Amino acid sequence: ERCPYAVVGEATEAQHLTVSDRQFGNEPVDLPMSVLFGKPPKMHREVTRVKINHKSLDLGSVTVAEAAERVLQAPAVASKNFLITIGDRSVTGMVHRDQMVGPWQVPVADCAVTTVSYEGFAGEAMSMGERTPTALIDGPASGRMAVGEALTNIACSSIANISDIKLSANWMCAAGHPGEDEKLYDTVKAVGMELCPQLGLTIPVGKDSMSMRTTWRDGDEDKAVTAPLSLVISAFSPVSDVRKTRTPQLRTDLGASQLLFIDLGEGSNRLGASILAQTYNQVGDACADLDNPQLVLNFFNAMQRLLNDELIVAYHDRSDGGLLASLCEMCFAGHCGVNVDVANLGQDALAALFSEELGAVIQVLDADIHHVNSILVDYGLSEVTHLLGTINDKDRIIIDAASENLINAPRQHYQRLWSETSYRIQALRDNPECAQQEFDTLLQDDPGLSADLSFAINENIAAPYINLGVRPNVAILREQGVNGQIEMAASFDRAGFNAIDVHMSDLMSGRVSLDDFKGIAACGGFSYGDVLGAGEGWSKTILFNSKLRDAFEAYFNRPDTFSLGVCNGCQMMSNLRDIIPGADHWPRFVRNKSEQFEARFSLVQIQQTASIMMQGMAGSHMPVAVAHGEGRAEFKNADHLARVQASGTVAMRFVDNNVRITEQYPANPNGSPDGITSLCSQDGRATIMMPHPERVFRAITNSWCPDDWQQDGAWLRLFRNARVWVN
């Protein structure tokens, strides 16, 4: 795999370290190990406790409507879309739950969920929790809340026992700064020796950064910045069935439902260090805390019971921004409005809506409400459970406190506010035209993602050939930096092939011959770190090596072979157009119009072509994973584009959520003309595409899919078509 290595020595029983230099004939390092790893002196710290008197909050003139607009635009609450879409979230083909939720792909997921294999439904979940600003008031409270938030985030996944959850603790502190050492000591004690044992949790791993203070001199003035004590908790757990994970997406298509709020703060509604307080440049003197570990434990167990009995439709925890932010994000994900009354949550509606105590909102169908309430009673949660309201058909967020109306505005209004912070950053960093187009989609009538197939998704057309016991060889071809080979192999394996890992160095050395394969699949990734134009560098490995060029040209000319290029492999194969019969019309693939790596779940439509991999799929549209930085099809000129359009070899196009071919961002994530994102050769044996069908060949690895999709995703048909063609 072109990984340079050298044998530099050997391990010995002698407790001695020796480094020899043959060039100079000496031993520049020659010392006993005890010198390096002797007993270090223990660190001692003297702590003088510092008492800080914080001012109480002054929010007397603040209205709920005004607070909502400030809080939803605060960076800690606002959409992180600008950051999420530049990270590959589909690689491995084992990602069940990424940040993006529902048909409108809103980044509000509580936790990440992956599968453990390409078979079955077992998996893992990961969540995070942190409450750093709270440490300005109460260090131990910030630690307890970090653990609590990690738990309420991960509670939406199906976990057998809370003890299955393992925590990683990342401590950060300005050690030696007045008051910080005591906070660290007290918080470590509160989390490690009190809370976690009470919850049955362990912290087997973590790290610390003890120098969270920097000083410098500006002219004659000494300056310093000191970060508050911070504990970031990462929670990890096995998941018994990833399909039972619930998201914040409110569902309007399952019948009448109700919203229940489980208040683990038991009505405390403390606002100190909350996002609301921060947006008014205040801290406060009373912060949220985890006061009742048993209640949190009961809550977790109750959620697991409800998930296993499939009684929860949607779930979202209360966190940054408080209950109002949770409700808004659920509405954004579901593209709907709610009617909510917070009169039962305390006399102070502002505190009820913006405090960041622990808790969660769940959507429950009317038909299940009595069953759900009985389970909540069984777990001692009835006293902290409140009926909030229902979904409305007006697409408006309406919040009342008894007879007083606090908020009544279109969901779209608040979603634009929530998205604006991300848009402003994106417009500065990326192509501002693309950023504007994405922000403007919130003003459009958007039905969301959909799927309409021209074939039966659960029909295994390859079954008759698989049953023969013959598994044709397909080369899963990769180069330095390629990272999509495992899911590609799994896709072909599921369709009845014998997938064989083939590195370019195998072909160059002669260890492997293309004569032994019926198919090759060039995988996605970052060949040569993308420094040579992504897949172009890979193609030159072939074109500039006469032995490899001859081997590939002979392979492409054999009438019994097929080839597939995906993402980086698409770019690579497009540069081999001169040696692929009937592919001389293919374009180059260059930098995305957005000027960023784009990781999306995009809607595409299959065109009528001779592609052997897309037979029976023409006219279908369905979502597919996209992850590329250089996917824009570049044609030599308008005539070249017109000839390609007329050739009948455009195999797939990006479409918007109204199923119209589009060049608009982000429905077309790279800006290719006429939405072109896949082409085939004239005889259909060679197919190239930018999207990643191999990452979504299972229904459960689609970020969203119709409820009636079962084991197979729509894209498995692509690989089954290849298996049928071989026979």
N, C-alpha and C positions, 0 to 999 in steps of 0.2 A: 504493500500500500504506500510505497514511497515514504516510509517513516524511517528516517536515519536513526541508527542506534549503534552503540559500541559497548563491548564488555569492558568495564572499567576496574573490576576488582572482584574480590570474593569476601564472603562473610566468614569470620573465624570465631572460635571459642575464646580466644585471647582477648582480654579487655583492653585492647590497645588499638589505636588508630594510626595507620601508616599510609602516607601518600608518596609514591615514588615517581621520579622523573627520569625516564631512560635517556632523554636528550642530554641532561647534565650529569646523570649518574649520581644523583643525591636523593635525599628524602626530605622535602620541604615541610612535611607534617609528620611528626613522630612523637606522639605523646600518649600517656595513659588516659583511658576514657574517664577516669575519676576527675581528671582536671576539667573536662568539659561538663560532666554530669554529676559532679559532687553535690553534696547537700547545700543548696543555696540558703542564704539567710532568710528567715521568715520576715515578711513585710509587716511592719507595725504602723498603726495609724492612731493618732490621738484626735478624738472627736469632741468638739465643744458644741453642744446643742444651741441652735439659734432659733429664737421665737420670732415669727413674722406675723404681724397683725395686718390681715388683709381687709380691705374695704368691702362692705357689702355692695351688691349690685344695685344700680339705680336705673331701672327700666320702666319707671312709672309712666312715661309718655309714649312708650313704644306700642304700636298696634300690631296685631297678628299679621295683617296684610303687608305692612312695611317690613316686619321681621322676616316674613317668608321670602321676599324678594332679595333681601341681603343674604340670608342663609343659603338659599339655593345657588347663589353665585359665588359663595366662598369656595376657594380651591379644594378644601377638604371634603366638601359635599358635592360640588359641581361635577359634571361629566368628565371622565378621564379618557374620552374617546380619542383625543389627539395622541395619547401615549399608548393606548392599547392596540390601535390598528397598525402600529409599526413593529409589532412583535409577532412572530410566528406562533400561533396558538393551536395549530392543527397537526404539527409534525408528530410523527409516530403512528398516526391513525388510531390512537387509543384515547383520545381526549373526548370525554362525554360532556363535560360542562366547563366551558370557558367563561370569560367575563360577559360575553354578549348573550342576551336573553331574548327568546321569542322571535316572532316573525319580523319585528322591526329592529332586531339586533341592538338592544339598548344595554349599555355596560353597567349592570346592576347586580350581577350574581353575587351571592354570599360566600360561596366557596368554590374551589376547583375540584373536579372529579375526573379521574381517569380509570380505564379498565386495566386489569392485570395481564390480559392476554387478548388474542383475537377470537377467543372462544368464550362462551358463557357471559355472565353479567356481574361477576365480582369485580371490585375495584378498590380505589383509594380516594380519600378526600383530604383536602388541605385547606385550612383557613388561617386567618391572621387576626390579631387583636392588639391594639395599642391605645393608650390614653395619656400620652406625654404631657399635654397641657395641664392635666389634672394634678401632676406632680408639683406644680407651682403652689398648690394649696395643700395637698396631702399625698406624700409619696406612696405609702402603703395602699391608699385608695386607688392610685393610678395603676399599681401592679395588679390588684385584685380585679379591676375593671378590664385590664388587658386580657387576663385569663377568661373573664366572663364573656367578653366580646368574641374571643376566639371560639368559645363554646356555642354561643347563640348563632354564630355564623355557620358552624359545621353541623349544627343540629338539624339542618334541612336535608341531610343525607342519612341513609339507612345504615346505622351503626349498631352492632349487637349489644355492646356494653360500653359505658363511658370509660371503663378502664382500658379499652382498646385504644383510646386516644393517647398519643404521646406528644409532649410539648417540647418545643425548642425555645429557649429563652435567650434573647439578645439584649444584654444590659449595656446601657451607655450612661456615663456619669462624668461630671467634671470633678474628679477626685481631688481633694485638698481645698476645694472652694468652700467658703463658709456655708455650713448647713447641708451640703450635698452628701458628705460621707454618712451623716446620720440618716438621711433619707434612704441612701442605698442600703445601709444595714437594716433599717426598719422594714424596708420593702422586701428585701430578700427573706427576712424572717417571716413576714406576713404571707408571702406567696409560697415559699418552699417548706416552711415548717407548720403552717396553719391551714391556709386555704386548700392547697393541693391534696394534702392528706385527707381533709374533710370531704373532698370531692372524689377521692380515689384516683387521682391523676399523678403521673410521674413526669419528671423533666430529665430525661436521660442525656440531653445534649444542649449545648448553648455556647455563647461566646460573650466577650465583654470588650468594651472600648472605654477606657478609664481616663481619657484625656480630652473630654468634650469642652475644651476651653481654648481659645486662641487669643493671643495678644499681639499688638503691633504698635508702631510709633508713626504718627502722622504729623510731621513737622515737630513742634514742641509738645504735642499732646499724645499721651499714652491712651490707647484704645484697647478694648477687650470685648469679646462676645463669649458668653457662657450658655451652653445648652442645658435645659432642665433635665433632671433624671428621666431616663426613658427605658421602658421595658417593652420590647416587641416580642409578642408570643406567636409562634407558628404551631398550629395544631395539625397532626397527621393521624389518620385512622384507616384501617381496612373498612370497606363498604361491602355489605352482603349482596346488595342488588342496586346497581347504579340507576336502574330505571325508576326507582322510587324516590330519587332526588326531586325536590320541588324548588321552583324558582320564584322570584317576585312577580312574575307575569300574571296579572289578573286575567281570568278567563271569562269571557262573555258568551261563550258558545256551548256551555254545559248545563244551562238552566239557572234558575234563581239561586242566589247565594247570599251569604252574610260575611261581614268582616268582624273577626274577634281580635281583641287586643289583650295580650297577657302581660301584665305590668309587674315585672320582677323587682321594680323599685318600690312596690307597695305604696304608691302614692306620694313618695318623697319629693319627686320632681325638683331636685336641686339643680340649679343652673350655673353654678360656679365652673369656670373654665370651659363652658360649652361653646359651640360655634356661635350661638347667639351672642353670648357675652363678648367673644372675640370681635365680632363684627361691629360692636359698639365700643371697642378699645377698652374693655374692662376684663377683670379676672373673677372677682367675687370671693366670697369667704366660705361657701358651702358647696361641695362638689358631689357628683354622683359617686356611689360606692356599691360594692357587693356586700350587703349587710347580712344576708340570709343564705348561706351555702346550701342548706337543705332544700330551700325553695328552688334554687337553680338546678340542683340534682333532680328534683321532682319534675321540673320543667323539661329537662333533657329526656328523661325517661318517658314522659307523656308524649313528647313529639315523636319519639321512636315508635311508640305504640300507634299513634295516629298515622304515621307514614306507612308502617307495615300493613295497616288495615285500609290504606289508600283513602283516608278521610280528609286529607288536606289537598286543596286545589292549588293554592299559592302560599308562599311563606316569605317573609322578609323581617329581619331583626331590626330593632331600634338601635341606632348607632349615631354617627356624626350627623348633626342637624336635628336629631330627635324624631318624634312620631310624625311630624308633618313631612319631613324629608322622606321617611319610609313610605308613607302613603303616596306621595307624589311620584316616587320612583316606581311603585307598583302600577300606578296609572300610566306612566310613560311606557313601561314594558308591555302593558295590556292595551294601550291606545284607547283608553276609556276614562270616564269620570266616576266620582264617588259622591255619595251623600253621607256625611259623617257628623255625629254629634258627640262632643267631648264633655258634656255637662257632668257625666258621672266620674270624670277623672280628676276632680278637684275644683275649687273655686277659682283658681288662677289658670285661665285657659292658655295664657302665654307660656306658663311653666309646663303645663300638661303637653303642649305641642312641641316645645323646643328643648325640654330637658333630655339628657342623654343617659338616663338610667337604663339598665338592662331590660329587655323585653322583646316581644315579637308580635307581628300582625299575621293572622292566617285567614285565608278565604276558605269557607266551608259551604257546601251545597245545602240548601234548605232541607233536602231529604235526609241529610246526615247530621243535622244540627243537634238533635237530641242525643244521638249516639256519642258525638264529640263531647257534649257537655257532661255526659255521664263519665266519660274517661277522665276529663279534667277534674271532676269531683273525686274520682278514685285516687288521683295523684295530689290532692290537696291544693288545687289551683283555682277552685271556683271563686274564692274571695278576691283573687287578683285578675280575674278574667272579665272583660267588659265587651258588650256588644257595641261596636262602633257605628255600623251602618251598612249600606249596600252599594252596589255598583249602579250608576245611572246610565241612561241611554242618551244623555245630552252632551257627553264628552266634556263635562265641566267638573271642576273640583270645588265642591261645596262643603264648607265646614261650619257648623253651628255650635253654640253652647246654649242649649235649651232654646229660648226664643230669640237669642241674639245671633245674627249672622256675622261670622268672622271672615270668611273667604267665599267668594263666588266668582270664578273666572274660568275661561276655557283652559282645558288641559294643555293645549298648544302654547298658551301664554307662559305658563310656568316651565314647560319643557324648553322653550326658547331661552328663558332666563338661565335655566340649569345647564344648557348646552353652550351658552355664549362664552363662558370662560375658556372652554376647550377650543372653540372656534377662533377666539382672538389669538391664542398661542399658536394654533395651527396656521393661521394666516401669516404670522411672522416667520414661522419656520419653513413652511412648505410653499408650493405654488398658491398664491392668494386666490386665484381664480377658482381652483379646485375647492379650497376651504369655503369660499362663498357659496359654491354650488351645493356642498354638503349641508351647510347651515340652512340654505333656502329650502331643502327638502322638507323641513319641518313646517313649511307653509303650504305644502302640497297635499292633495288628497292621496293618501298612501295606503293601499290595502295590505301591505306587508308581503313577506315572502309567501310563495305558494308552490304547489307541485301539481302537474297534470301530465300523466304518463300515457304514452301510446302503447304500452306493453304491461303485462301483469307482473307486478314487482316481485311476487313470491314464486313465479314460475321459474324453475331451474331448467332452462333449455339445454344445459350441458350435461344433465344427469344421465342420459343414455350413454354418453361417451365416457363419463367418469365410471359408470358401472362396469365398463369393459375392463377396467383395471389398468388402462394405458394412460400414463401421464407424460405428455410431451415435454421436452426440456425447453424452458425459457430462461434466457440469460438476464439476470437483474444487474444491469450494467452501471458501474459507478466509477467516479474519478475522485481524486483528492478533494475533500470537502463536501462531497455529496452526503446528504443525511436522510434521504427518503427511501432507502433501499429495503428496510424491514417491512414497512406497510405495503410497498409495491409487491414484495415477495408474498406477503399474506394474501393479497388480492388475487394473484394468479394461482396461489395454492388452493384457495377456496373454490376457484373456478375449474380446478382439475388439472393444473399443470404441475410439473416438477420444477420449482423455482430454484435456480442455482446462482449463488453470489459470484459475480465476475467483475474483478477489478481490472482497470486498463493495464496494469502491470502484468496481470495473468496473460493477457493477449499479446503484449509486447514480448514477453519471455517465451511464449509458445507453450506455456503450461495448459492453456485452454484454447480450443479452436472453435470458431463460429460455425464450422461445419456440423457440429453436434447439436445445434439448436434450431428449433422451428420459429422461435420468437426472441426478440430482444426488447428490453424496456430500459431506456435511459432515464435515470431517476433525477429528482430535484434535489437542490441543496445549494452549496456555494463553492462550486469547483474553483480551485486555485484562489479561494477567498474572494472571488468575483473581481480580483484586481486586473484580470485580463479580459474584461468584458463578459464576465460570467461564463456562459457555455461556449463562447467563442474560443477561449483558451483551450477548452476540452476538445473542440473540433479540430484545432490545429495539431493536437497530439496525433490525430488520425491522418489529417491531410498532409502533414510534413514528414510522415514516416511511411515510406513506400510499402513496407510489409503490411502495416495496418491498413493503409488505404486500399491495397489490393484485396485484403481479406474482407473489409467492409463492402467494397464495391461488388465482390463476388457474392456476398451474402444478400445484398439488396437486389441483385439480379436473379437470384434463385426464385422461381415462381411459387415455391412451397413455404415461403417465410413471410413473417409479418414483423413490424417494428412499431414501437410506441415511444414517443419522447414527451416527457412531462416537465414543465417548468424549466429548470436549468437544462434538462435533457431535451426539451423542446427547442431551446435556443441553440444547443449543440447540434441537433439534427438539422435545423434550418440552415446551418452553415455547411452541411454536407449535401445540400440540394443538388450539386453537380454530379454526385455519384449515386443518387437515388432516382431510379426511373420515374418519370412523370412528376418530379418535384421541383423542376426548375423555376416554377412560378412563386415559390414560397418567399415570404418577406424576411427581413431581419427583425429581431426583437430587441428594442432599445429601452432606455430609461423611461420609467413611468412619467406621465404628464405631471403627476402630483409632486414629483421629485423626491418621493419617499418609497421605502419598502411598504407594500400594501398587503396586509393580512385581513382578508374579508371572507364573508360567507355570501357569495354572490349568486344571482339568478342567471342561468344560461338557458338558451333554447337550442335544441339539436336540429340541424339542417339535414335536408335530403342529400346524401352523398354516397359514394361507393365505398366509404370507409368500412372495412370488414369488422371494425370494433363497434360500429354504431348502427348495425342493421336492426331494423325493427324499432328504432328509437326516434326516428324523424318526427318532428312536431312536438315532442315532449319538452317541457320546461321544468326545471328543478334546481334547487340550490347546490352549490359545490364550493369546497374550500379553495381559497386563493391565497397564495403567499409568494410574492415575487417583487423584486425591485426593478426588473428590466423586462416588462411584459408587453410593451406597446409595439404593435406590428407596424413596421416602417416599410412602405413600398417606395420603389424608385421614383415613381411619378403617378399622376392621375390615371394615365393610360394603363400602367401596370396594375393598379388597383382595379380598374374596370375589367381588365382581362381575367384577373383572379376571381372577381365576382361572377363573371360569365362562365368560368370554367367548371362550376358545380363542385368545387373542392373545398369550399368553406364549410367546415363541419359543425361549428358551434359559434354562437354569438352571445354577448352579454345583452340582457334585456332588463328593463326596469320592473318595478313591482306591478306595473300595469301590463307587463309582458309585451313591451314595445322595444324594438332594437334601439340601443342607446349609445351615445358617446358621452353622456353626462356622468360626472363623478358624484357619488362613489359607486353607483350601480355599474358603471364601467370603471373599474379601479385603475386601469392603466392608460386610458385614453385612446385605445386602438380605433381606427376608423370603422364605422358601421358595426361596431361591437365585435369585430373578428377576434376570436381567441383560440381557434383550433382550425387546422387544415389537414387535408389528406393528399396523398399522391393520386394521380389519375386512375390507377387501378385499385386504389383503396387499401393497398397492403401496408402503407406507411401512414401513420397518423401522429400529428404533433399537437400539443395543447399546453396552454399556460396553467389552467386550473389543476387541482390535485384530486382526481376521482378516487385514487387509491386510499386517500385518507378518510373517505366517507363511504366506503363500500358496505359498512355495517350501519343499520339505522341508528343505533345508539351513539355513534360518533358524529352524527350531524348536530350542529349547534341548535338547529330546529328542524323538525320534520313533522308531517301529518301524524295524527294519533294512530291511524290504522297501519302505519309501517311497523313491521314486526322485527324479524331477525335481520332481513336483508335490506340494505339501502338501495336506492335506485341505480347507483353507479356500479353495482356488482354486475349488472347486465353487460356492461362494456367488456368485462373480462370473460364472461361466459360466452359472449359472441365470438371472441377470439378462439375459445376452446372448440366451439362448434365449427368454425371455419377450418381449423386444422384438420378436422376429419372430413 
